Each structure stands twice: as structure tokens, then as C-alpha cells.
Amino acid sequence: MQITVTPEAARYILHERKIAGVLRLALVKSGCSGFSFTLTGAAAPSTGDIAVVSNGVTIVVSQSDAADLDDTVIDVVKQFAGASLQISNPKFTSSCGCGKSFTKNS
């Protein structure tokens, strides 16, 4: 399983957001196109989770989401009003008009 946290995103997560523990990456049914990513802090992995360490950040995913989330990249986007994490995956490219949800490529 490959999940990449860019060096810039790792610095943002570890130093600015000060996330302790692990980050849980999940795929949830949402919006008008079908899916969205969630990224939340957790004290520890749950039983059966798959853990990946990238640039010092531990990301955990459930076994049920692992195949879909393989090859995910987590980066940071700096904007005038601050910074935010951006999650991308080549399996999900078509999004709805609002950009909040996406469909899985066939």
C-alpha cells in the first residue's frame, strides 16, 4: 500500500496542525458525485487497520478502503488565507460542480 505525504504536508501536519497520534484517511459516500475523502486525527490505529508511514506521518486506513486509497498523495496548498491539505488519487478524477465529491474511474 502506497500513501505519500509530501515533505511540505508533513511539516504542516506535525508542526502547524500539531497532530498527535495517527491520521485516519477514509473514503466516504458523499455529495452528488458519490465519494469524498476524510482525514481525521486518531489516538491509535483500530484493529485491522493498515498503517503507512510517510515523511514521519502515520496514516491509517481500514482494510475495506485500502485498495481504493492505494497511490493517494497528501499535499499542502498554501493560499492567501492560510493553508489546507489536499488529497489526490489517480483512481478518482471526475468531480461534481462544487468540487466536494468525485467518482471512481472505471
C-alpha angles and dihedrals in degrees: 000000000000122000117160125203108192117230090249092051091047091054090048093048096044102037110023102030091031093210111188121198117009137326117238114215114196140170114225134183105252147144130005097307098051113251145043136180123245124197117189137163119252132183093229142344118281121238109285096018120139113230125205125183118208123172091342096309119114113216119189127196132181118252089243092059097038099095093048094045096048110118094025118154122204114200137164123243117203116208136172092268096045139285136300138183119257121202120200134176128175090225090066117051109131113084137179124254094269092049094228098111137030144191129242117250113243 
